[in-house]
Amino acid sequence: MATVTSLNNYSFAFNGFVFGGSGSPYQITSVDGLEGLPSLRVQDADRGYQDGMFSGRDFLGGRNITMQVLILSGNGNTAFQNFNLLQQNLQPQQTGTTPLQFQLSPAGGLQYINARVRSAKTTVDPEYTYGFIKAQYDFF
């Protein structure tokens, strides 16, 4: 697993492949599920014939991260070449995890979360044919 040592603001790296950030042909238009806590797995138990519950332990559950990406030409490549590179590096996985590194701001610094790509979707519309490719990647 390749990792990077620094990233620009609002950029990401997965297995050493950097995308997003200023000047990148990969524009991250939205990321849902990255900030905040994932859902909880609660271990509270019913109190039988009484009201309320016995308090149990709470554990963090899995996190789903949905990333919308606009792929453009740049770095000497056409939009379709850049799209192929992104697809090669963000292949859906059935097992294991890889660090998804990111830097959202200078104050946040370089962070990571262990993740795997669960799905990749591409919108094929008139903008696609003109080199404005919209894709969605779901990480878990």
C-alpha positions in Angstrom: 0.0 0.0 0.0 1.5 3.3 -1.1 0.9 6.4 1.0 1.7 10.0 0.4 3.4 12.4 2.8 1.6 15.6 1.9 -1.5 16.8 0.0 -2.9 20.1 -1.1 -6.1 21.3 0.6 -9.3 19.5 -0.4 -7.3 16.7 -2.1 -7.4 12.9 -1.6 -5.0 10.0 -2.1 -6.0 6.3 -2.4 -3.2 3.7 -2.6 -0.7 6.5 -3.6 -2.9 8.0 -6.4 -3.6 11.7 -5.7 -6.8 13.3 -6.9 -8.6 16.6 -6.2 -7.3 19.9 -5.0 -6.2 23.0 -6.8 -5.2 22.6 -10.4 -6.2 18.9 -10.5 -8.2 17.5 -13.4 -10.3 15.7 -10.7 -12.6 18.2 -9.1 -14.2 16.9 -6.0 -17.7 18.4 -6.1 -19.0 16.8 -2.9 -18.1 14.3 -0.2 -20.8 13.0 2.1 -20.2 10.9 5.2 -16.6 11.9 5.8 -17.1 14.5 8.6 -18.9 13.6 11.8 -19.3 10.2 13.5 -20.6 7.0 11.8 -23.8 5.4 13.0 -23.7 3.7 16.4 -24.2 0.1 17.3 -25.9 0.2 20.7 -25.9 -2.6 23.2 -28.9 -1.3 25.3 -31.2 -4.1 26.5 -34.9 -4.1 27.3 -35.9 -4.2 31.0 -38.4 -7.0 30.7 -41.7 -6.0 32.4 -40.4 -2.5 33.3 -40.2 0.8 31.4 -36.9 1.9 30.0 -33.8 0.0 29.1 -30.6 -1.2 30.7 -27.8 0.9 29.5 -25.2 -1.0 27.4 -22.1 0.0 25.6 -22.1 2.0 22.3 -19.8 1.2 19.5 -19.1 3.0 16.3 -20.4 1.3 13.2 -19.1 1.4 9.7 -19.0 4.6 7.7 -20.2 5.2 4.1 -18.5 7.9 2.2 -20.0 9.1 -1.1 -17.7 11.2 -3.3 -18.8 13.1 -6.4 -16.0 13.8 -8.9 -15.9 15.9 -12.1 -13.1 14.6 -14.4 -11.7 17.1 -16.9 -8.7 17.2 -19.2 -5.4 18.3 -17.7 -1.9 17.1 -16.8 -1.3 16.5 -20.5 -4.2 14.1 -20.7 -7.7 14.2 -22.2 -10.6 13.9 -19.9 -11.1 10.3 -21.0 -7.4 9.4 -20.2 -7.8 11.0 -16.7 -11.0 9.1 -16.2 -9.3 5.8 -17.1 -6.5 6.5 -14.6 -9.1 7.3 -11.9 -11.0 4.1 -12.7 -7.8 2.0 -12.6 -6.9 3.4 -9.1 -10.4 3.3 -7.6 -11.4 -0.3 -8.4 -14.2 -1.7 -6.2 -12.8 -4.2 -3.6 -14.6 -7.1 -1.9 -12.2 -7.4 1.0 -9.5 -5.5 2.8 -9.0 -1.8 3.3 -6.6 0.8 2.0 -5.9 4.2 3.5 -8.0 7.0 2.0 -5.8 10.0 2.8 -7.2 13.5 2.7 -6.5 17.1 3.7 -9.5 19.4 3.8 -7.8 22.4 5.3 -4.4 23.5 6.7 -5.8 23.3 10.2 -6.9 19.7 9.8 -3.6 18.5 8.4 -3.1 15.2 6.6 -5.7 12.6 7.8 -6.7 9.1 6.7 -9.4 6.6 7.1 -9.1 2.9 6.2 -11.6 2.3 3.4 -12.4 0.2 0.4 -14.2 1.2 -2.8 -17.6 -0.4 -2.8 -19.0 1.0 -6.0 -18.2 3.3 -8.9 -20.8 4.9 -11.1 -20.5 7.2 -14.1 -23.1 9.5 -15.7 -23.2 9.2 -19.5 -24.9 12.3 -20.8 -24.0 15.0 -23.5 -21.5 16.6 -21.1 -19.6 13.2 -21.0 -19.0 13.3 -24.7 -17.5 16.8 -24.4 -15.0 15.8 -21.7 -16.9 16.8 -18.5 -17.2 13.4 -16.9 -19.2 13.0 -13.7 -18.5 10.0 -11.5 -19.5 8.8 -8.1 -17.4 6.6 -5.8 -18.7 4.9 -2.7 -16.2 4.0 0.0 -16.9 2.0 3.1 
